[in-house]
Amino acid sequence: MKKIACVAAIAAVAIGLVSSTPDSDSGFERDVRIAGPGGRYTIATRILRPAGLGPFPAVILNHGTGADAHARRAESPQLMRAAALEFVRRGYVVLLPTRSGFGATGGVLGEDPGSCDDPDYLRGTAAAADDVLAVYRFAQRLPFVDGSRLVLAGQSAGGVVALAAAAREPAGLAAVLAFAAGMGGDTLAHPGEACAPREMAALFAHLGRRVKAPVLLNYASNDRWFGEQTSRTWYENLRSGGAPAQYAVLPAFGADGHFIFTDARGAARWVPQVAEFLRRIGLPFERELPPAARVAPASVVVMVAVVRQRPHHHHGRRRRVHHGSRLDGNGDAAGQRNGSDQERE
C-alpha cells in the first residue's frame, strides 16, 4: 500500500510540474521521463505545448529505428523537432517519446524483430507500442490536453509503431498519421523494398483488421527505402482488413524523399496533405498561431515527470505480448487466441 501511495503522489507531482509554468497560458518545451510498461524503466519524452489555455489536441510523434546501434544511441527528439513545431504552431501539444533501446531512454531494444531472414515484426511492434501507449496515457492526464482528440503519428518504423499502437484502440484516438511507414529498408541491398516483403505485407494486413481510427499513409515519390509499388501494396493490405486508410504520394523531395517529414524544408509538401486529411475528419490544423503564441524557446528544458503505469505480470522478464507467434501470409497470428485478445492490455 505504501508503494501505491508513493507512486500516486509522484504521479500527482509529475502532472503538476509538467502543467505549471510561470504563466499558465505560456507555451513551453520540456524533457520529462515517464514510467514504461510495468514500471521497469522510464521513457525519455519531450513535450511541446503551444501558448493558450487549451485544452489542445495532442500528437504522440514516434521516431524510426536507425540503421545500427550507433544511430539508435544518437536518437533524439531534436531530429523530429521541425515536424513537431508544425503541429505546435497550429495549436497541438506534441509528445516525442524515445522508446526503449534508443537515445536517452537506453536499455534493452525490446522492439528488435530479429534478422531479415526470419523477422518477428508482430512481437517487435507490440513491444514498441507498449512504450508509445504509456506516453499516450500520460498525455491524456495533462490538464491542457483534450483527451478525446489524440493523434498517433510517426516516421518510417515510427509510422508502423503508430499503427501498432492504434490497433489497441486506445480511448480518445482520433487519427493516425504514418509518414514513410515501413521496416526492413536498405537503400543499398534492396532499394525501394523491405528485406522481408511478405512478412511486412502480412503485418499491414494484420493491423488493418484492428485499426479503427482514420489513417493517412504519406510517402514521397522518390522514397529510396520504400518505393511507391511497395508502399501501395502495404496500403492495399491495410485497407483490405477494413482500416479506414487514405494513401498519398507526394512529389519527389531532395535526394531521398524518405526524409520529407523530418526535414524542415519538406513541410511545404506534407502540411497541406495533413491539413486536408484532418479537416475531413473534423480536427483543426489549418490556422497558424501568431508568433507570440507559439512554443517558448528550446532552452526551457527540465526533467520532471515520472508516472507509473498499471503493472503487467511479467515476473521479472520483458513482456512478450505475442509469445513468439508469427504472422502467416494473410496477416493472421499463428497459434494465438482469437482476434486481438493478446494485443490488448
DRENDO-1510 file (C-alpha; in Angstrom, 1 decimal, always signed):
<recs>
REC; n; res; u; v; w
REC; 1; MET; +0.0; +0.0; +0.0 .
REC; 2; LYS; +2.9; +2.4; +0.8 .
REC; 3; LYS; +4.3; +1.8; -2.6 .
REC; 4; ILE; +1.0; +2.5; -4.3 .
REC; 5; ALA; +0.6; +5.7; -2.3 .
REC; 6; CYS; +4.1; +6.8; -3.1 .
REC; 7; VAL; +3.5; +6.2; -6.8 .
REC; 8; ALA; +0.3; +8.1; -6.7 .
REC; 9; ALA; +2.0; +11.0; -5.1 .
REC; 10; ILE; +4.8; +11.0; -7.7 .
REC; 11; ALA; +2.2; +10.9; -10.4 .
REC; 12; ALA; +0.3; +13.9; -9.0 .
REC; 13; VAL; +3.5; +15.9; -8.6 .
REC; 14; ALA; +4.7; +15.0; -12.1 .
REC; 15; ILE; +1.4; +16.1; -13.7 .
REC; 16; GLY; +1.6; +19.3; -11.7 .
REC; 17; LEU; +5.2; +20.1; -12.7 .
REC; 18; VAL; +4.5; +19.5; -16.4 .
REC; 19; SER; +1.4; +21.6; -16.2 .
REC; 20; SER; +2.8; +24.5; -14.4 .
REC; 21; THR; +4.7; +27.4; -16.0 .
REC; 22; PRO; +5.4; +31.0; -14.8 .
REC; 23; ASP; +2.3; +31.9; -16.8 .
REC; 24; SER; -0.3; +29.2; -17.2 .
REC; 25; ASP; -1.0; +30.4; -20.7 .
REC; 26; SER; +2.6; +30.1; -21.8 .
REC; 27; GLY; +3.9; +27.7; -24.4 .
REC; 28; PHE; +6.8; +25.6; -23.3 .
REC; 29; GLU; +9.2; +22.8; -24.3 .
REC; 30; ARG; +10.3; +20.3; -21.7 .
REC; 31; ASP; +12.0; +17.0; -21.4 .
REC; 32; VAL; +10.4; +14.5; -18.9 .
REC; 33; ARG; +10.6; +10.9; -18.0 .
REC; 34; ILE; +7.5; +8.7; -18.0 .
REC; 35; ALA; +7.3; +5.2; -16.5 .
REC; 36; GLY; +7.3; +2.5; -19.1 .
REC; 37; PRO; +5.4; -0.8; -19.1 .
REC; 38; GLY; +5.4; -2.4; -15.7 .
REC; 39; GLY; +7.5; +0.5; -14.3 .
REC; 40; ARG; +10.7; -1.3; -15.3 .
REC; 41; TYR; +12.2; +1.8; -16.9 .
REC; 42; THR; +11.4; +5.3; -17.8 .
REC; 43; ILE; +10.8; +6.7; -21.2 .
REC; 44; ALA; +12.6; +10.0; -22.1 .
REC; 45; THR; +9.9; +12.2; -23.7 .
REC; 46; ARG; +9.9; +15.8; -24.9 .
REC; 47; ILE; +6.7; +17.8; -24.6 .
REC; 48; LEU; +6.0; +20.9; -26.7 .
REC; 49; ARG; +3.0; +22.9; -25.8 .
REC; 50; PRO; +1.5; +26.0; -27.6 .
REC; 51; ALA; +0.5; +29.1; -25.7 .
REC; 52; GLY; -3.1; +29.4; -24.6 .
REC; 53; LEU; -5.4; +27.8; -22.0 .
REC; 54; GLY; -6.4; +24.8; -24.1 .
REC; 55; PRO; -7.3; +22.1; -23.8 .
REC; 56; PHE; -5.5; +21.3; -27.0 .
REC; 57; PRO; -5.5; +18.2; -29.3 .
REC; 58; ALA; -2.2; +16.3; -28.9 .
REC; 59; VAL; +0.1; +14.3; -31.2 .
REC; 60; ILE; +2.3; +11.4; -30.0 .
REC; 61; LEU; +5.1; +11.6; -32.6 .
REC; 62; ASN; +7.3; +8.5; -33.0 .
REC; 63; HIS; +10.8; +8.1; -34.3 .
REC; 64; GLY; +12.2; +5.4; -36.6 .
REC; 65; THR; +14.8; +2.8; -35.7 .
REC; 66; GLY; +18.1; +3.9; -37.2 .
REC; 67; ALA; +20.4; +1.7; -39.3 .
REC; 68; ASP; +22.6; +0.5; -36.5 .
REC; 69; ALA; +23.4; +0.6; -32.8 .
REC; 70; HIS; +25.2; +4.0; -33.2 .
REC; 71; ALA; +22.2; +5.5; -34.8 .
REC; 72; ARG; +19.9; +4.2; -32.0 .
REC; 73; ARG; +22.2; +5.7; -29.4 .
REC; 74; ALA; +22.1; +9.0; -31.2 .
REC; 75; GLU; +18.3; +9.1; -31.4 .
REC; 76; SER; +16.9; +12.4; -30.1 .
REC; 77; PRO; +13.7; +14.4; -30.1 .
REC; 78; GLN; +15.7; +17.1; -31.9 .
REC; 79; LEU; +15.7; +15.0; -35.1 .
REC; 80; MET; +11.9; +15.5; -35.3 .
REC; 81; ARG; +11.6; +18.9; -33.7 .
REC; 82; ALA; +11.0; +20.7; -37.0 .
REC; 83; ALA; +8.0; +18.5; -37.8 .
REC; 84; ALA; +6.7; +18.8; -34.2 .
REC; 85; LEU; +6.7; +22.5; -34.4 .
REC; 86; GLU; +4.5; +22.4; -37.5 .
REC; 87; PHE; +1.8; +20.9; -35.2 .
REC; 88; VAL; +2.5; +23.2; -32.3 .
REC; 89; ARG; +2.2; +26.3; -34.5 .
REC; 90; ARG; -1.3; +25.1; -35.3 .
REC; 91; GLY; -2.4; +24.5; -31.7 .
REC; 92; TYR; -1.3; +21.0; -30.9 .
REC; 93; VAL; +0.6; +19.6; -27.9 .
REC; 94; VAL; +3.3; +17.3; -29.2 .
REC; 95; LEU; +4.9; +14.5; -27.2 .
REC; 96; LEU; +8.1; +12.9; -28.6 .
REC; 97; PRO; +8.9; +9.6; -26.8 .
REC; 98; THR; +12.3; +8.0; -27.1 .
REC; 99; ARG; +11.5; +4.2; -26.9 .
REC; 100; SER; +13.4; +1.6; -25.0 .
REC; 101; GLY; +16.8; +0.9; -26.6 .
REC; 102; PHE; +17.2; +4.4; -28.1 .
REC; 103; GLY; +18.8; +7.7; -27.1 .
REC; 104; ALA; +18.3; +9.0; -23.6 .
REC; 105; THR; +15.9; +6.1; -22.7 .
REC; 106; GLY; +18.6; +3.5; -23.4 .
REC; 107; GLY; +18.3; +0.0; -22.1 .
REC; 108; VAL; +17.1; -3.1; -24.0 .
REC; 109; LEU; +15.9; -2.8; -27.6 .
REC; 110; GLY; +12.7; -4.6; -26.9 .
REC; 111; GLU; +11.3; -4.0; -30.4 .
REC; 112; ASP; +14.0; -5.8; -32.3 .
REC; 113; PRO; +12.3; -8.1; -34.8 .
REC; 114; GLY; +15.3; -10.3; -35.4 .
REC; 115; SER; +17.1; -10.9; -38.7 .
REC; 116; CYS; +15.6; -10.2; -42.1 .
REC; 117; ASP; +15.8; -14.0; -42.7 .
REC; 118; ASP; +13.1; -14.6; -40.2 .
REC; 119; PRO; +11.7; -11.4; -38.7 .
REC; 120; ASP; +9.1; -11.3; -36.0 .
REC; 121; TYR; +7.5; -7.9; -36.7 .
REC; 122; LEU; +4.4; -8.7; -34.7 .
REC; 123; ARG; +6.4; -9.1; -31.4 .
REC; 124; GLY; +8.7; -6.1; -32.2 .
REC; 125; THR; +5.9; -3.7; -32.9 .
REC; 126; ALA; +3.9; -4.9; -29.9 .
REC; 127; ALA; +6.9; -4.0; -27.6 .
REC; 128; ALA; +7.2; -0.6; -29.2 .
REC; 129; ALA; +3.5; +0.0; -28.9 .
REC; 130; ASP; +3.7; -0.6; -25.1 .
REC; 131; ASP; +6.1; +2.3; -24.8 .
REC; 132; VAL; +4.0; +4.6; -27.0 .
REC; 133; LEU; +0.8; +3.8; -25.1 .
REC; 134; ALA; +2.5; +4.6; -21.8 .
REC; 135; VAL; +3.2; +8.1; -23.1 .
REC; 136; TYR; -0.3; +8.3; -24.7 .
REC; 137; ARG; -2.0; +7.6; -21.3 .
REC; 138; PHE; +0.3; +10.2; -19.7 .
REC; 139; ALA; -0.8; +12.8; -22.3 .
REC; 140; GLN; -4.4; +12.2; -21.6 .
REC; 141; ARG; -3.9; +13.2; -17.9 .
REC; 142; LEU; -2.4; +16.6; -18.8 .
REC; 143; PRO; -5.0; +19.3; -18.0 .
REC; 144; PHE; -4.1; +21.3; -21.1 .
REC; 145; VAL; -4.7; +18.2; -23.4 .
REC; 146; ASP; -8.1; +17.3; -24.8 .
REC; 147; GLY; -8.0; +13.5; -24.2 .
REC; 148; SER; -10.7; +12.9; -26.8 .
REC; 149; ARG; -8.6; +14.3; -29.6 .
REC; 150; LEU; -5.3; +12.4; -29.7 .
REC; 151; VAL; -3.3; +11.6; -32.8 .
REC; 152; LEU; -0.7; +8.8; -33.2 .
REC; 153; ALA; +2.0; +9.7; -35.7 .
REC; 154; GLY; +5.4; +8.6; -36.8 .
REC; 155; GLN; +8.0; +8.4; -39.5 .
REC; 156; SER; +9.5; +5.3; -41.1 .
REC; 157; ALA; +9.4; +2.5; -38.4 .
REC; 158; GLY; +7.7; +5.0; -36.1 .
REC; 159; GLY; +4.8; +5.1; -38.6 .
REC; 160; VAL; +4.4; +1.3; -38.2 .
REC; 161; VAL; +4.6; +1.7; -34.4 .
REC; 162; ALA; +1.9; +4.3; -34.5 .
REC; 163; LEU; -0.3; +1.9; -36.4 .
REC; 164; ALA; +0.5; -0.9; -33.9 .
REC; 165; ALA; -0.5; +1.3; -31.0 .
REC; 166; ALA; -3.7; +2.3; -32.8 .
REC; 167; ALA; -4.5; -1.4; -33.2 .
REC; 168; ARG; -5.1; -1.5; -29.4 .
REC; 169; GLU; -7.9; +1.0; -29.9 .
REC; 170; PRO; -6.9; +3.4; -27.1 .
REC; 171; ALA; -9.7; +5.7; -25.9 .
REC; 172; GLY; -9.6; +9.2; -27.4 .
REC; 173; LEU; -7.7; +8.2; -30.6 .
REC; 174; ALA; -8.9; +10.5; -33.4 .
REC; 175; ALA; -6.4; +9.7; -36.2 .
REC; 176; VAL; -3.1; +8.1; -37.3 .
REC; 177; LEU; -0.5; +9.8; -39.4 .
REC; 178; ALA; +2.1; +7.5; -40.9 .
REC; 179; PHE; +4.9; +9.1; -42.8 .
REC; 180; ALA; +7.1; +6.8; -45.0 .
REC; 181; ALA; +5.9; +3.9; -42.8 .
REC; 182; GLY; +7.8; +0.7; -43.1 .
REC; 183; MET; +10.5; -1.5; -41.7 .
REC; 184; GLY; +13.4; -3.5; -43.1 .
REC; 185; GLY; +14.6; -1.0; -45.7 .
REC; 186; ASP; +18.1; -0.9; -47.1 .
REC; 187; THR; +18.9; +1.6; -49.9 .
REC; 188; LEU; +22.0; -0.4; -51.0 .
REC; 189; ALA; +21.0; -4.0; -50.7 .
REC; 190; HIS; +17.4; -3.7; -51.9 .
REC; 191; PRO; +16.4; -0.1; -52.7 .
REC; 192; GLY; +12.7; +0.7; -52.5 .
REC; 193; GLU; +11.8; -2.6; -50.9 .
REC; 194; ALA; +11.7; -4.2; -47.4 .
REC; 195; CYS; +14.1; -7.0; -46.7 .
REC; 196; ALA; +11.2; -9.3; -45.8 .
REC; 197; PRO; +8.4; -8.1; -48.1 .
REC; 198; ARG; +6.0; -10.9; -47.4 .
REC; 199; GLU; +6.2; -10.5; -43.6 .
REC; 200; MET; +5.9; -6.8; -43.8 .
REC; 201; ALA; +2.8; -7.0; -46.1 .
REC; 202; ALA; +1.3; -9.5; -43.6 .
REC; 203; LEU; +1.9; -7.1; -40.8 .
REC; 204; PHE; -0.1; -4.4; -42.6 .
REC; 205; ALA; -2.9; -6.8; -43.2 .
REC; 206; HIS; -2.9; -7.8; -39.6 .
REC; 207; LEU; -3.0; -4.2; -38.4 .
REC; 208; GLY; -5.7; -3.4; -41.0 .
REC; 209; ARG; -8.1; -5.7; -39.2 .
REC; 210; ARG; -7.6; -3.9; -35.9 .
REC; 211; VAL; -7.1; -0.2; -36.6 .
REC; 212; LYS; -10.5; +1.6; -36.5 .
REC; 213; ALA; -9.3; +5.3; -36.4 .
REC; 214; PRO; -8.8; +7.2; -39.8 .
REC; 215; VAL; -5.3; +6.7; -41.2 .
REC; 216; LEU; -3.2; +8.7; -43.6 .
REC; 217; LEU; -0.3; +6.9; -45.2 .
REC; 218; ASN; +2.0; +9.5; -46.7 .
REC; 219; TYR; +5.1; +8.8; -48.9 .
REC; 220; ALA; +7.2; +10.7; -51.3 .
REC; 221; SER; +7.5; +9.5; -54.9 .
REC; 222; ASN; +11.3; +9.2; -54.6 .
REC; 223; ASP; +11.5; +7.4; -51.2 .
REC; 224; ARG; +14.6; +5.2; -51.7 .
REC; 225; TRP; +13.7; +2.9; -48.8 .
REC; 226; PHE; +10.1; +2.1; -49.6 .
REC; 227; GLY; +9.2; +2.8; -53.2 .
REC; 228; GLU; +5.7; +3.5; -54.5 .
REC; 229; GLN; +4.9; +0.0; -55.6 .
REC; 230; THR; +5.9; -1.3; -52.1 .
REC; 231; SER; +4.0; +1.3; -50.2 .
REC; 232; ARG; +0.9; +1.0; -52.3 .
REC; 233; THR; +0.9; -2.8; -51.6 .
REC; 234; TRP; +1.1; -2.1; -47.9 .
REC; 235; TYR; -1.8; +0.4; -48.2 .
REC; 236; GLU; -3.9; -2.1; -50.0 .
REC; 237; ASN; -3.2; -4.7; -47.3 .
REC; 238; LEU; -4.2; -2.2; -44.6 .
REC; 239; ARG; -7.4; -1.3; -46.4 .
REC; 240; SER; -8.3; -4.9; -47.2 .
REC; 241; GLY; -8.5; -5.5; -43.4 .
REC; 242; GLY; -11.1; -2.8; -43.1 .
REC; 243; ALA; -8.9; +0.1; -41.8 .
REC; 244; PRO; -10.3; +3.5; -42.9 .
REC; 245; ALA; -7.0; +4.4; -44.6 .
REC; 246; GLN; -6.0; +7.0; -47.2 .
REC; 247; TYR; -2.8; +7.0; -49.3 .
REC; 248; ALA; -0.9; +10.0; -50.6 .
REC; 249; VAL; +2.2; +10.1; -52.7 .
REC; 250; LEU; +4.0; +13.5; -52.6 .
REC; 251; PRO; +6.2; +14.9; -55.3 .
REC; 252; ALA; +9.9; +14.0; -55.2 .
REC; 253; PHE; +11.8; +15.7; -52.4 .
REC; 254; GLY; +15.6; +16.1; -52.4 .
REC; 255; ALA; +17.8; +13.1; -52.9 .
REC; 256; ASP; +15.7; +10.8; -50.9 .
REC; 257; GLY; +12.0; +11.5; -50.1 .
REC; 258; HIS; +12.0; +9.1; -47.2 .
REC; 259; PHE; +13.0; +12.1; -45.0 .
REC; 260; ILE; +10.5; +14.7; -46.3 .
REC; 261; PHE; +8.7; +14.7; -42.9 .
REC; 262; THR; +11.8; +15.2; -40.7 .
REC; 263; ASP; +13.5; +17.8; -43.0 .
REC; 264; ALA; +12.1; +21.3; -42.2 .
REC; 265; ARG; +12.0; +22.1; -45.9 .
REC; 266; GLY; +9.6; +19.2; -46.5 .
REC; 267; ALA; +6.8; +20.9; -44.5 .
REC; 268; ALA; +5.6; +22.8; -47.6 .
REC; 269; ARG; +4.8; +19.5; -49.2 .
REC; 270; TRP; +3.3; +17.4; -46.4 .
REC; 271; VAL; +1.5; +20.1; -44.3 .
REC; 272; PRO; -1.3; +20.7; -47.0 .
REC; 273; GLN; -1.9; +16.9; -47.2 .
REC; 274; VAL; -2.2; +16.6; -43.4 .
REC; 275; ALA; -4.4; +19.7; -43.2 .
REC; 276; GLU; -6.9; +18.4; -45.7 .
REC; 277; PHE; -7.0; +15.0; -44.1 .
REC; 278; LEU; -7.5; +16.3; -40.6 .
REC; 279; ARG; -10.1; +18.8; -41.9 .
REC; 280; ARG; -12.2; +16.0; -43.4 .
REC; 281; ILE; -12.3; +14.1; -40.1 .
REC; 282; GLY; -13.1; +17.2; -38.1 .
REC; 283; LEU; -9.7; +18.1; -36.5 .
REC; 284; PRO; -8.3; +21.6; -36.6 .
REC; 285; PHE; -4.9; +22.2; -38.3 .
REC; 286; GLU; -5.1; +25.0; -40.9 .
REC; 287; ARG; -4.8; +28.1; -38.7 .
REC; 288; GLU; -1.2; +29.0; -37.7 .
REC; 289; LEU; -0.9; +30.7; -34.3 .
REC; 290; PRO; +0.7; +34.1; -34.3 .
REC; 291; PRO; +4.4; +34.1; -33.4 .
REC; 292; ALA; +3.8; +35.4; -29.9 .
REC; 293; ALA; +1.5; +32.4; -29.1 .
REC; 294; ARG; +4.0; +29.7; -30.2 .
REC; 295; VAL; +6.1; +27.5; -28.1 .
REC; 296; ALA; +8.8; +29.0; -25.9 .
REC; 297; PRO; +12.5; +28.6; -26.9 .
REC; 298; ALA; +14.0; +25.1; -26.6 .
REC; 299; SER; +16.2; +26.3; -23.8 .
REC; 300; VAL; +13.3; +25.8; -21.4 .
REC; 301; VAL; +14.0; +22.1; -20.8 .
REC; 302; VAL; +13.7; +20.4; -17.4 .
REC; 303; MET; +13.5; +16.7; -16.5 .
REC; 304; VAL; +10.5; +16.4; -14.2 .
REC; 305; ALA; +8.0; +13.6; -14.6 .
REC; 306; VAL; +7.7; +10.0; -13.6 .
REC; 307; VAL; +4.3; +8.4; -13.9 .
REC; 308; ARG; +3.7; +4.7; -13.0 .
REC; 309; GLN; +1.6; +2.5; -15.3 .
REC; 310; ARG; -0.8; -0.2; -14.3 .
REC; 311; PRO; +1.7; -3.1; -13.8 .
REC; 312; HIS; +1.9; -6.1; -16.1 .
REC; 313; HIS; +2.6; -9.5; -14.7 .
REC; 314; HIS; +6.0; -10.2; -16.2 .
REC; 315; HIS; +7.8; -12.0; -13.4 .
REC; 316; GLY; +11.0; -10.0; -13.9 .
REC; 317; ARG; +11.2; -10.6; -17.7 .
REC; 318; ARG; +10.4; -8.3; -20.6 .
REC; 319; ARG; +6.8; -8.8; -21.6 .
REC; 320; ARG; +6.3; -10.6; -24.9 .
REC; 321; VAL; +2.8; -9.9; -26.0 .
REC; 322; HIS; +2.5; -12.5; -28.7 .
REC; 323; HIS; +4.7; -15.2; -27.1 .
REC; 324; GLY; +6.8; -15.7; -30.2 .
REC; 325; SER; +3.8; -16.1; -32.6 .
REC; 326; ARG; +4.3; -15.2; -36.2 .
REC; 327; LEU; +2.1; -13.9; -39.0 .
REC; 328; ASP; +1.1; -16.0; -41.9 .
REC; 329; GLY; +0.7; -14.6; -45.4 .
REC; 330; ASN; -2.7; -13.2; -44.6 .
REC; 331; GLY; -1.6; -11.3; -41.6 .
REC; 332; ASP; -3.1; -13.8; -39.1 .
REC; 333; ALA; -1.1; -14.6; -36.0 .
REC; 334; ALA; -0.5; -18.4; -35.9 .
REC; 335; GLY; -1.1; -20.0; -32.5 .
REC; 336; GLN; -2.9; -17.1; -30.9 .
REC; 337; ARG; -6.2; -16.8; -29.3 .
REC; 338; ASN; -8.9; -15.2; -31.4 .
REC; 339; GLY; -8.7; -11.6; -32.7 .
REC; 340; SER; -6.6; -9.2; -30.8 .
REC; 341; ASP; -7.1; -10.6; -27.3 .
REC; 342; GLN; -3.3; -10.8; -26.7 .
REC; 343; GLU; -2.7; -7.4; -28.2 .
REC; 344; ARG; -4.8; -5.7; -25.6 .
REC; 345; GLU; -3.6; -5.0; -22.2 .
</recs>
